[in-house]
Amino acid sequence: MDYTWLPAPIRLEDTVAEVDTRPVPDPDGGINPEIIFMLRYAG
């Protein structure tokens, strides 16, 4: 690879943020999996 050549710089105004900002649903449905584990395996 030739690393002696760089592409032209990009202005910050020409960039677009592509971050998904929607809230992610809770995979456990509001249930604490550590409590379920403790209740299942506690003597």
N, CA and C atoms as a LAMMPS dump frame, in Angstrom:
ITEM: TIMESTEP
0
ITEM: NUMBER OF ATOMS
129
ITEM: BOX BOUNDS ff ff ff
-5.0000000000000000e+02 5.0000000000000000e+02
-5.0000000000000000e+02 5.0000000000000000e+02
-5.0000000000000000e+02 5.0000000000000000e+02
ITEM: ATOMS id mol type element x y z
1 1 1 N 0.834 -1.178 0
2 1 2 C 0 0 0
3 1 3 C 0.879 1.242 0
4 2 1 N 0.405 2.254 -0.678
5 2 2 C 1.133 3.507 -0.78
6 2 3 C 0.551 4.496 0.219
7 3 1 N 1.281 4.742 1.309
8 3 2 C 0.807 5.656 2.346
9 3 3 C 1.413 7.045 2.194
10 4 1 N 2.059 7.324 1.075
11 4 2 C 2.642 8.648 0.886
12 4 3 C 1.627 9.635 0.327
13 5 1 N 0.477 9.182 -0.147
14 5 2 C -0.551 10.05 -0.719
15 5 3 C -1.771 10.042 0.185
16 6 1 N -2.279 11.198 0.518
17 6 2 C -3.472 11.32 1.356
18 6 3 C -4.601 11.917 0.535
19 7 1 N -5.848 11.52 0.799
20 7 2 C -6.972 12.131 0.085
21 7 3 C -7.174 13.575 0.533
22 8 1 N -7.967 14.284 -0.227
23 8 2 C -8.244 15.684 0.108
24 8 3 C -8.983 15.754 1.431
25 9 1 N -8.721 16.769 2.256
26 9 2 C -9.432 16.892 3.532
27 9 3 C -10.92 17.151 3.324
28 10 1 N -11.718 16.703 4.274
29 10 2 C -13.171 16.873 4.231
30 10 3 C -13.548 17.912 5.275
31 11 1 N -14.362 18.879 4.859
32 11 2 C -14.809 19.907 5.799
33 11 3 C -15.813 19.285 6.779
34 12 1 N -15.8 19.771 7.992
35 12 2 C -16.713 19.267 9.015
36 12 3 C -18.167 19.528 8.628
37 13 1 N -18.432 20.613 7.924
38 13 2 C -19.791 20.945 7.507
39 13 3 C -20.339 19.938 6.492
40 14 1 N -19.452 19.23 5.796
41 14 2 C -19.881 18.255 4.793
42 14 3 C -20.135 16.876 5.369
43 15 1 N -19.887 16.697 6.642
44 15 2 C -20.082 15.386 7.265
45 15 3 C -21.474 15.285 7.862
46 16 1 N -21.961 14.073 8.035
47 16 2 C -23.278 13.821 8.592
48 16 3 C -23.123 12.783 9.706
49 17 1 N -23.67 13.073 10.866
50 17 2 C -23.631 12.113 11.967
51 17 3 C -24.661 11.021 11.706
52 18 1 N -24.235 9.775 11.747
53 18 2 C -25.139 8.656 11.481
54 18 3 C -25.235 7.749 12.698
55 19 1 N -25.586 8.335 13.811
56 19 2 C -25.734 7.584 15.047
57 19 3 C -27.216 7.42 15.335
58 20 1 N -27.637 6.196 15.566
59 20 2 C -29.033 5.933 15.884
60 20 3 C -29.292 6.353 17.325
61 21 1 N -30.164 7.311 17.523
62 21 2 C -30.409 7.839 18.862
63 21 3 C -31.707 7.336 19.467
64 22 1 N -32.366 6.394 18.8
65 22 2 C -33.603 5.847 19.364
66 22 3 C -33.274 4.976 20.576
67 23 1 N -34.113 4.98 21.61
68 23 2 C -33.845 4.138 22.779
69 23 3 C -33.976 2.653 22.422
70 24 1 N -33.111 1.861 23.009
71 24 2 C -33.102 0.427 22.761
72 24 3 C -34.029 -0.247 23.763
73 25 1 N -34.894 -1.176 23.327
74 25 2 C -35.782 -1.846 24.284
75 25 3 C -34.986 -2.738 25.245
76 26 1 N -35.511 -2.872 26.442
77 26 2 C -34.864 -3.688 27.469
78 26 3 C -35.008 -5.168 27.096
79 27 1 N -33.878 -5.877 26.878
80 27 2 C -33.982 -7.287 26.472
81 27 3 C -34.551 -8.195 27.565
82 28 1 N -34.458 -7.762 28.831
83 28 2 C -34.962 -8.589 29.935
84 28 3 C -36.389 -8.212 30.321
85 29 1 N -36.967 -7.237 29.68
86 29 2 C -38.34 -6.847 29.964
87 29 3 C -38.536 -6.271 31.354
88 30 1 N -37.516 -5.63 31.911
89 30 2 C -37.632 -5.013 33.227
90 30 3 C -37.376 -5.974 34.382
91 31 1 N -37.062 -7.232 34.097
92 31 2 C -36.793 -8.222 35.139
93 31 3 C -35.283 -8.305 35.362
94 32 1 N -34.853 -8.252 36.611
95 32 2 C -33.435 -8.328 36.931
96 32 3 C -32.975 -9.784 36.826
97 33 1 N -32.112 -10.122 35.848
98 33 2 C -31.694 -11.518 35.681
99 33 3 C -30.867 -12.046 36.85
100 34 1 N -30.204 -11.169 37.609
101 34 2 C -29.428 -11.631 38.757
102 34 3 C -30.338 -12.151 39.866
103 35 1 N -31.488 -11.518 40.06
104 35 2 C -32.436 -11.987 41.073
105 35 3 C -33.025 -13.334 40.645
106 36 1 N -33.362 -13.476 39.375
107 36 2 C -33.889 -14.748 38.87
108 36 3 C -32.851 -15.858 39.069
109 37 1 N -31.58 -15.563 38.782
110 37 2 C -30.512 -16.55 38.974
111 37 3 C -30.409 -16.951 40.444
112 38 1 N -30.44 -15.948 41.338
113 38 2 C -30.322 -16.247 42.761
114 38 3 C -31.512 -17.095 43.246
115 39 1 N -32.72 -16.758 42.834
116 39 2 C -33.883 -17.517 43.274
117 39 3 C -33.886 -18.94 42.704
118 40 1 N -33.377 -19.104 41.497
119 40 2 C -33.349 -20.423 40.874
120 40 3 C -32.331 -21.343 41.528
121 41 1 N -31.147 -20.803 41.878
122 41 2 C -30.061 -21.66 42.348
123 41 3 C -29.774 -21.547 43.831
124 42 1 N -30.546 -20.789 44.584
125 42 2 C -30.336 -20.693 46.026
126 42 3 C -30.993 -21.905 46.686
127 43 1 N -30.19 -22.706 47.332
128 43 2 C -30.566 -23.891 48.069
129 43 3 C -31.952 -24.196 48.097
